[in-house]
């Protein structure tokens, strides 16, 4: 079971406090999967939405395949996500009741199939972002100090 990460949505973890993650498949065309394997994907402005009992990925940019012909895909088209009915029902309940959002965190290929890691999260406020940055800086400083002690 090989897994190759194609793209990470680093901005999502900065903008949202992720509470839970789940894996979803994506319905793609031939030129889209070729473009994904070439790494020409952007998930920064993407999000997932549940409509009529189906999950959809909106706003993801998959660049047109360079060797594609007139059958090339639309870069920002809405793509269907493959989830079980109980997963979709849980997402509907959590996003409506608690005000959470479904955000794509990373796109990867597992055993030849494109998968999307979705995060269920709440938007961070400015002070939460500052706290996260301060904690990360504190962790880096501690790691530097421990490395210096080991060298001595």
N, C-alpha and C positions, 0 to 999 in steps of 0.2 A: 504494500500500500504506500505508493510514493505520493508526496505532496509538494507542489511547487508554488510558492506565493508569487503572484503576479504584481499586485498593487496593494498598498496599505493606505487607509484613509486616516492619516495621523491627525488631521484637523478634527475628526469626529471625537476622538478621546479628549481633545482639548476643549471642545465646545460642549460636550455632553458628559454627564456622569453615567457610565454604563452599568446597569444593574444585572443584566443577563445577556447571554449570547446564544444564538442558534444557527444552524447551517441550513442553507436553501440551495436548491439547484436553480438554473436559469434556462429559459427557452431561448436559444440562439439560432441564427442562420449560419451558413458555412463561412461567409466572409467575416462574420463577427468572431467566431472562435479562432480563426487564423490571425486576426488582428489582436486578439487577447493573448495568444501564444507569443506574438511579437512584442507584447508589453505595452501596447498603445491604448491604455485605458486610464480614465480619470474618474474618481468617485467623490471628489470634493463636494460638489453641490447635490449629490444624489441622496434620495431618501426612499423609503418603501411605504406603500399605502395599501390598505385592504379595501377593495370595492367589490360588492356583489359576491362575497365569499371567495374571492381570489386575491392573491398577493401580487403587487406590481412594483417594479423598480423604476423610479422616475428620476430623470436628470443625470443618469450616468452617461459619460461620453466614451464611446468606443470608436476610435478613428476608423475611417474607411480603409479597407485593405488595399494596399498599393497595386497589387496585381489583379485586383477585382475588376470586373467589366461592368456592363450596364446593370447587372443584378446586384451591385454593391448595396450595402445597407445604409439607412439613415443614422448618423452618428448619435443623436440624442433621443432615439425612439423609446417608447415605453416598453419594457420587457417583462414578461410574466415570470414570477418566481414559483418554484415548485416546493410546496410545503404540504404536510398532512393536514386534514380538516381540523383535527384537534389543536394543532399548532396555530392555525389561522384563527380559530375561535378564541384561543388564549390571547393572541395578539390583539384581537378586536376588544376583548374585555379589558385588557390592561391599558391600551391606548385611550379608550373612551373614559374609563372610570378614574384612572390616576393621572391622566394628562401626560403620558409618556409618548416618546417618539421612536420609530423604528429606523435605524441608520445603518447603512452598509459599512462594515469595518475593514474587511479585506476581501479580495478576490483571489482565488487560488485554483489550481488544477489538481484534482485527485483522481488517479487512475484514468486519465484521459478526459475527464469531465470537469467542466467549469463549475465551481461552487462559490457561494457568497456567504461570508460570515456576517450575520445581522446582529446588531446590538440594540437592546431595548434600554433607552436611557432618558434622562431628564436633562433639559438644558441648564447649563451652569450660569450662574450670575458672575459679574466681573470679580467680586471679592473671592468667589470660589476658584476662579482661574488663577488669581494672584496667590492663593494659598497652595494650589497645586504646584505652581512654579517655585515657590519658596521651599516646599518640601523636596522637590527634585534637586534644587541647589544644595540643600542641606545634606541630602544623600550623597551627592557628588563630592562634597567637601569631606565627609566622613570616609569615603572610599579613598580619596587622596591621602588623608592622614594615615590610614591603615597601610597603604602601599609604602609610604615613606618610612613607617616604623619597621616594616618587613625588610626594607633595604638596609636599614641600620643594623 
